[in-house]
Each structure stands twice: as structure tokens, then as C-alpha cells.
Amino acid sequence: MTGAGPSPTDLASQQGAQHHGAHGAHRAPAPVLTLAGVSLALGERTILRDANFAVNQGEFIGVLGPNGAGKTTLMRAILGLVPASHGAIRVLGEPVARGNAKIGYMPQTRTALASRRVRGRDFVAMAADGHRWGLPRADAATRADVKRVLDLVGATALADRPLSELSGGERQRLLLAQCLLGDPKLLLLDEPLISLDPNHQRGVVELVRRVQRELGIAVLFSAHELNPLLNALDRVLYLGNGVAALGSVDEVITAPVLSRLYGSPIEVMRMKGRIFVMSGDVEVEKHDHEHEHDHAHDHAHDHGHGHGHDHGHSNGNNDNAHGHTHDA
């Protein structure tokens, strides 16, 4: 960060340039997502200041940070739902715009899925043309695409079952299937683990990683805990205090970097393959967020579909950051 040595973002950029330079004639693919000098604000609150980073094709990026750090706001900005106060956000080289079919999106707020009687197949099809109420009238192409994404996420057996009979992990499979309709190149998954028990969390992360590798797409997967993502991550994007730090786990999850992002002294402890982020004797990730059981109130979303549609109420008010500087 500030001071001696490059930031995690700078390190990642240098390593990428060295890697691609070593291959001579092999030209690196264009980034899926770039932020150039981007600042985001909610009212008078600075969420992100002067952020510069890129996400490449085929990367699994964990998006982490304390409550109010800006995870949801960043995703909504990528969708074109929150304008940047400064700088430019580009997806596949194009300026962000609402309704971008190259983006699949799973919002954090997923109200009332647990009580719905709609069949899994029909629920997935609702995302094809933005249906919000009632059953979709799918044409042959849509039906074929629905079948494809159900197969892709291993949810064919759920196609004829109502959502109300499914576990939280099974419903997450259908939400992921919705995100994959069409041909998205970037998935934005906003805290898909938030209402799941550890076993279902593990299953969702493994599923997303498998699908992401199979399709060669990029994923931004926000979470309130690092450990469920550790075996899937390529890099981590940590937000806090108006700053974005992007790099490997070893570059970003350090006491100096996280102390800067949290705005208070942080210790990082590694034990038996797990990482604990501590403030004094309190594990800050557990303190910030309480787990809900898989079958508890789901905070589900009525239609949960992706493809960059405007969901209007995706909990942007969670991101009450108090940022001041960005030096990544």
C-alpha cells in the first residue's frame, strides 16, 4: 500500500505483464472488467476512491471487506445501476450499461424464494426475458437454453420440483442457472453463501468454481468470510475505507493491508489451512455477520435473475463506507 513497495494491485499488474511478455507473440486477452480511476459514492459517503484494477478472463475473484465496504455498490456500478462519480468502468472494453447480456448477476436480496410453488424449470426461465410475475412463455430456444443451464449446474432433477420443497443449496443452484442463461462472460454473485450452513456453502463454492472453469468465464464472488473461498480463489479483491486491494491471498490478507482497509489494527492468523482476521480477540468477519441456518429465513429475491437487469432494490444501502483514500 502506501510507502515502500508496490501495492497488491501493482504487484499483480507487474506479474501479469512479465508473464505475457515472456510469451512474445502470444497476445494477452483483453480484461473482462477494468476500473480506471473510479470513485463511487452513496450520498455524502465515499465508497471507493480512485480505484484502478482489471479482472481477466477465467479468473475467480473473491470480493471481501467489512460491512459497508462497498461490495454490493461495486457490483451495481458494474451493472450500470450506480454511476461512478469519477473514472470509467468497462466490461469487455465497452462502457457499462444497464441490461448487459454479457453479465450474469445474483443479487444479495432474494425475498420469498422458500415459499414459492413455482417449478425449478419455470423459475429459471423467468430470467430469460425479465419476467417478474407469472410464468414465462418460453420459446424453443429459451427452453433449450434453460435445459442447458440446468444440466450445467447439475439441477436437472430439480426442474419439476417447486422451490418451496428445495433446500437453500438447491435453490442456489437454480439461481446460478439463471445467471448462466445466454452467454455471460462475467458473473457477479453478491453474497450467495449468506443464508447457507457450512456444508451448503462448500457445495456452492465448488459448483461455481467448476462451472467457471468449464466455461472459462470470470467470477466476482462476494462473501463475508474468506475461508469458504480459499480453495477456489485466483485472487482476492478486498474493499474497505474507500480503498480497493487486489492481489493474491498472501499479498492482500496481511496485517498492514487489512489494518489500512479496516481503519484499525488488524491481526492475521493462519492455522490448519484457515485464515482468521482478528481485531483484538474478536474475529472481525464473524463479528460483522451472523450465519443463518440453511432453512431459516432466506432473504430471498423474487426473481433473482442475472444478465444485468435492473433489480432496483438490491440492498445498496448496506454499503455505508466511510472511505477517505485509495492507493492501490
VENRA-V531365 format. One record per residue. N is the residue number from 0. RES is the residue in one small letter. OMEGA is omega in radians with two decimals (* if undefined). NEAR is the number of other ideal C-beta (glycine too) atoms within 10 Angstrom. Layout:
# VENRA-V531365
n->N res->RES omega->OMEGA near->NEAR
n->N res->RES omega->OMEGA near->NEAR
This chain:
# VENRA-V531365
n->0 res->m omega->-3.13 near->22
n->1 res->t omega->3.11 near->11
n->2 res->g omega->-3.04 near->7
n->3 res->a omega->3.02 near->5
n->4 res->g omega->-3.14 near->8
n->5 res->p omega->3.08 near->14
n->6 res->s omega->3.05 near->24
n->7 res->p omega->3.12 near->25
n->8 res->t omega->3.12 near->25
n->9 res->d omega->3.12 near->18
n->10 res->l omega->-3.12 near->16
n->11 res->a omega->-3.13 near->22
n->12 res->s omega->3.13 near->17
n->13 res->q omega->-3.13 near->11
n->14 res->q omega->3.12 near->13
n->15 res->g omega->-3.14 near->14
n->16 res->a omega->3.12 near->11
n->17 res->q omega->-3.11 near->9
n->18 res->h omega->-3.09 near->11
n->19 res->h omega->3.10 near->13
n->20 res->g omega->-3.13 near->10
n->21 res->a omega->-3.10 near->8
n->22 res->h omega->3.01 near->9
n->23 res->g omega->-2.99 near->7
n->24 res->a omega->-3.12 near->4
n->25 res->h omega->-3.10 near->10
n->26 res->r omega->-3.13 near->8
n->27 res->a omega->3.07 near->13
n->28 res->p omega->3.11 near->11
n->29 res->a omega->3.10 near->12
n->30 res->p omega->3.05 near->19
n->31 res->v omega->-3.07 near->24
n->32 res->l omega->3.03 near->23
n->33 res->t omega->2.98 near->18
n->34 res->l omega->-3.13 near->26
n->35 res->a omega->3.11 near->15
n->36 res->g omega->-3.00 near->13
n->37 res->v omega->2.98 near->22
n->38 res->s omega->3.12 near->18
n->39 res->l omega->3.12 near->27
n->40 res->a omega->2.97 near->20
n->41 res->l omega->-3.04 near->17
n->42 res->g omega->3.13 near->8
n->43 res->e omega->-3.06 near->5
n->44 res->r omega->3.05 near->16
n->45 res->t omega->3.13 near->20
n->46 res->i omega->-3.10 near->28
n->47 res->l omega->-3.11 near->27
n->48 res->r omega->3.00 near->23
n->49 res->d omega->-3.13 near->18
n->50 res->a omega->3.12 near->28
n->51 res->n omega->3.06 near->18
n->52 res->f omega->3.14 near->24
n->53 res->a omega->3.05 near->18
n->54 res->v omega->-3.02 near->23
n->55 res->n omega->3.08 near->18
n->56 res->q omega->3.06 near->16
n->57 res->g omega->3.14 near->16
n->58 res->e omega->2.99 near->19
n->59 res->f omega->-3.08 near->22
n->60 res->i omega->3.00 near->22
n->61 res->g omega->3.14 near->24
n->62 res->v omega->-3.05 near->26
n->63 res->l omega->3.11 near->27
n->64 res->g omega->-3.12 near->28
n->65 res->p omega->3.04 near->26
n->66 res->n omega->3.10 near->15
n->67 res->g omega->-3.08 near->21
n->68 res->a omega->3.10 near->30
n->69 res->g omega->-3.09 near->33
n->70 res->k omega->-3.14 near->28
n->71 res->t omega->-3.14 near->25
n->72 res->t omega->3.10 near->27
n->73 res->l omega->-3.13 near->28
n->74 res->m omega->3.12 near->26
n->75 res->r omega->3.06 near->24
n->76 res->a omega->3.10 near->22
n->77 res->i omega->3.10 near->23
n->78 res->l omega->-3.11 near->26
n->79 res->g omega->-3.10 near->19
n->80 res->l omega->3.08 near->19
n->81 res->v omega->-3.11 near->23
n->82 res->p omega->3.03 near->11
n->83 res->a omega->3.09 near->19
n->84 res->s omega->3.05 near->14
n->85 res->h omega->3.02 near->14
n->86 res->g omega->-3.05 near->16
n->87 res->a omega->3.01 near->12
n->88 res->i omega->3.14 near->21
n->89 res->r omega->3.05 near->17
n->90 res->v omega->-3.07 near->23
n->91 res->l omega->3.07 near->16
n->92 res->g omega->-3.11 near->9
n->93 res->e omega->3.08 near->9
n->94 res->p omega->-3.13 near->10
n->95 res->v omega->3.11 near->20
n->96 res->a omega->3.10 near->11
n->97 res->r omega->3.06 near->10
n->98 res->g omega->-3.14 near->12
n->99 res->n omega->-3.09 near->22
n->100 res->a omega->3.12 near->14
n->101 res->k omega->3.13 near->16
n->102 res->i omega->2.94 near->29
n->103 res->g omega->-2.99 near->28
n->104 res->y omega->2.99 near->28
n->105 res->m omega->-3.10 near->26
n->106 res->p omega->-3.13 near->28
n->107 res->q omega->-3.09 near->20
n->108 res->t omega->-3.06 near->20
n->109 res->r omega->-2.94 near->25
n->110 res->t omega->2.88 near->16
n->111 res->a omega->3.07 near->14
n->112 res->l omega->-3.00 near->24
n->113 res->a omega->-3.07 near->20
n->114 res->s omega->-3.03 near->11
n->115 res->r omega->-3.14 near->16
n->116 res->r omega->-3.11 near->8
n->117 res->v omega->3.12 near->16
n->118 res->r omega->-3.14 near->17
n->119 res->g omega->-3.12 near->25
n->120 res->r omega->-3.13 near->21
n->121 res->d omega->3.11 near->19
n->122 res->f omega->3.11 near->28
n->123 res->v omega->-3.11 near->33
n->124 res->a omega->3.13 near->25
n->125 res->m omega->-3.10 near->23
n->126 res->a omega->-3.01 near->28
n->127 res->a omega->3.14 near->21
n->128 res->d omega->3.00 near->15
n->129 res->g omega->3.10 near->13
n->130 res->h omega->3.11 near->17
n->131 res->r omega->-3.12 near->10
n->132 res->w omega->3.10 near->7
n->133 res->g omega->-3.10 near->9
n->134 res->l omega->-3.14 near->12
n->135 res->p omega->3.02 near->19
n->136 res->r omega->-2.99 near->9
n->137 res->a omega->3.03 near->19
n->138 res->d omega->-3.05 near->11
n->139 res->a omega->-3.13 near->7
n->140 res->a omega->3.12 near->9
n->141 res->t omega->3.12 near->18
n->142 res->r omega->3.12 near->14
n->143 res->a omega->3.14 near->10
n->144 res->d omega->3.08 near->20
n->145 res->v omega->3.10 near->25
n->146 res->k omega->-3.13 near->14
n->147 res->r omega->-3.06 near->12
n->148 res->v omega->3.05 near->24
n->149 res->l omega->3.07 near->21
n->150 res->d omega->-3.06 near->12
n->151 res->l omega->-3.10 near->18
n->152 res->v omega->3.11 near->22
n->153 res->g omega->-3.07 near->15
n->154 res->a omega->-3.14 near->23
n->155 res->t omega->-3.12 near->13
n->156 res->a omega->3.14 near->11
n->157 res->l omega->-2.98 near->23
n->158 res->a omega->-3.07 near->18
n->159 res->d omega->3.12 near->10
n->160 res->r omega->3.11 near->15
n->161 res->p omega->-3.13 near->15
n->162 res->l omega->-3.07 near->22
n->163 res->s omega->-3.14 near->13
n->164 res->e omega->-3.04 near->11
n->165 res->l omega->3.03 near->20
n->166 res->s omega->3.10 near->15
n->167 res->g omega->3.13 near->25
n->168 res->g omega->3.11 near->19
n->169 res->e omega->3.09 near->19
n->170 res->r omega->3.09 near->27
n->171 res->q omega->3.06 near->30
n->172 res->r omega->-3.13 near->23
n->173 res->l omega->3.07 near->25
n->174 res->l omega->3.09 near->26
n->175 res->l omega->3.09 near->26
n->176 res->a omega->3.09 near->31
n->177 res->q omega->-3.12 near->24
n->178 res->c omega->-3.03 near->27
n->179 res->l omega->3.08 near->23
n->180 res->l omega->-3.07 near->23
n->181 res->g omega->-3.10 near->16
n->182 res->d omega->-3.11 near->12
n->183 res->p omega->3.09 near->21
n->184 res->k omega->-3.13 near->19
n->185 res->l omega->3.06 near->23
n->186 res->l omega->3.04 near->23
n->187 res->l omega->-3.09 near->26
n->188 res->l omega->-3.02 near->25
n->189 res->d omega->3.11 near->26
n->190 res->e omega->3.13 near->23
n->191 res->p omega->-3.12 near->24
n->192 res->l omega->-2.85 near->24
n->193 res->i omega->-3.09 near->21
n->194 res->s omega->-3.03 near->25
n->195 res->l omega->3.04 near->26
n->196 res->d omega->-3.04 near->17
n->197 res->p omega->-3.12 near->13
n->198 res->n omega->3.12 near->9
n->199 res->h omega->3.06 near->19
n->200 res->q omega->-3.14 near->24
n->201 res->r omega->-3.14 near->15
n->202 res->g omega->-3.13 near->17
n->203 res->v omega->3.13 near->21
n->204 res->v omega->3.13 near->23
n->205 res->e omega->3.13 near->12
n->206 res->l omega->-3.14 near->19
n->207 res->v omega->-3.14 near->23
n->208 res->r omega->3.13 near->18
n->209 res->r omega->-3.13 near->14
n->210 res->v omega->-3.13 near->20
n->211 res->q omega->3.12 near->19
n->212 res->r omega->-3.12 near->13
n->213 res->e omega->-3.10 near->9
n->214 res->l omega->-3.13 near->16
n->215 res->g omega->-3.09 near->10
n->216 res->i omega->3.10 near->21
n->217 res->a omega->3.14 near->25
n->218 res->v omega->2.89 near->26
n->219 res->l omega->-2.99 near->24
n->220 res->f omega->-3.12 near->27
n->221 res->s omega->-3.09 near->26
n->222 res->a omega->3.09 near->24
n->223 res->h omega->3.05 near->20
n->224 res->e omega->3.12 near->22
n->225 res->l omega->-2.93 near->21
n->226 res->n omega->3.12 near->15
n->227 res->p omega->-3.08 near->18
n->228 res->l omega->-2.93 near->23
n->229 res->l omega->-3.08 near->16
n->230 res->n omega->-3.09 near->11
n->231 res->a omega->-2.96 near->17
n->232 res->l omega->2.82 near->18
n->233 res->d omega->3.05 near->17
n->234 res->r omega->3.11 near->20
n->235 res->v omega->3.05 near->25
n->236 res->l omega->-3.09 near->25
n->237 res->y omega->-3.12 near->28
n->238 res->l omega->3.06 near->28
n->239 res->g omega->3.04 near->26
n->240 res->n omega->-3.13 near->22
n->241 res->g omega->-3.04 near->26
n->242 res->v omega->3.01 near->28
n->243 res->a omega->3.09 near->29
n->244 res->a omega->-3.12 near->29
n->245 res->l omega->3.12 near->27
n->246 res->g omega->3.09 near->25
n->247 res->s omega->3.10 near->15
n->248 res->v omega->-3.10 near->17
n->249 res->d omega->3.12 near->10
n->250 res->e omega->-3.00 near->20
n->251 res->v omega->-3.05 near->26
n->252 res->i omega->3.12 near->22
n->253 res->t omega->-3.13 near->17
n->254 res->a omega->-3.13 near->14
n->255 res->p omega->-3.10 near->12
n->256 res->v omega->-3.08 near->22
n->257 res->l omega->3.05 near->25
n->258 res->s omega->3.08 near->18
n->259 res->r omega->-3.07 near->21
n->260 res->l omega->3.12 near->25
n->261 res->y omega->-3.12 near->18
n->262 res->g omega->3.11 near->15
n->263 res->s omega->-3.10 near->13
n->264 res->p omega->-3.14 near->11
n->265 res->i omega->3.02 near->22
n->266 res->e omega->3.09 near->14
n->267 res->v omega->-3.13 near->16
n->268 res->m omega->3.09 near->11
n->269 res->r omega->-3.07 near->10
n->270 res->m omega->3.06 near->7
n->271 res->k omega->3.08 near->4
n->272 res->g omega->3.12 near->8
n->273 res->r omega->-3.14 near->11
n->274 res->i omega->-3.12 near->15
n->275 res->f omega->3.12 near->15
n->276 res->v omega->-2.95 near->25
n->277 res->m omega->2.93 near->17
n->278 res->s omega->-2.97 near->16
n->279 res->g omega->3.13 near->10
n->280 res->d omega->-3.13 near->6
n->281 res->v omega->3.04 near->11
n->282 res->e omega->-2.91 near->14
n->283 res->v omega->-3.14 near->20
n->284 res->e omega->3.11 near->19
n->285 res->k omega->-3.14 near->13
n->286 res->h omega->-3.10 near->13
n->287 res->d omega->-3.00 near->16
n->288 res->h omega->3.06 near->15
n->289 res->e omega->3.08 near->8
n->290 res->h omega->2.94 near->16
n->291 res->e omega->3.12 near->15
n->292 res->h omega->-3.07 near->11
n->293 res->d omega->-3.07 near->19
n->294 res->h omega->3.07 near->12
n->295 res->a omega->3.14 near->13
n->296 res->h omega->-2.89 near->11
n->297 res->d omega->-3.00 near->21
n->298 res->h omega->-3.02 near->17
n->299 res->a omega->-3.09 near->20
n->300 res->h omega->-3.02 near->21
n->301 res->d omega->-3.06 near->17
n->302 res->h omega->2.83 near->20
n->303 res->g omega->-3.00 near->25
n->304 res->h omega->-3.08 near->28
n->305 res->g omega->3.09 near->27
n->306 res->h omega->2.95 near->23
n->307 res->g omega->3.12 near->24
n->308 res->h omega->-3.13 near->21
n->309 res->d omega->3.14 near->13
n->310 res->h omega->2.92 near->23
n->311 res->g omega->-2.99 near->9
n->312 res->h omega->-3.00 near->12
n->313 res->s omega->2.92 near->23
n->314 res->n omega->-3.14 near->17
n->315 res->g omega->-3.11 near->20
n->316 res->n omega->3.07 near->12
n->317 res->n omega->-2.96 near->19
n->318 res->d omega->-3.11 near->24
n->319 res->n omega->-3.08 near->15
n->320 res->a omega->3.09 near->27
n->321 res->h omega->-3.00 near->13
n->322 res->g omega->3.13 near->24
n->323 res->h omega->-3.08 near->11
n->324 res->t omega->3.05 near->13
n->325 res->h omega->-3.11 near->23
n->326 res->d omega->3.07 near->16
n->327 res->a omega->* near->25
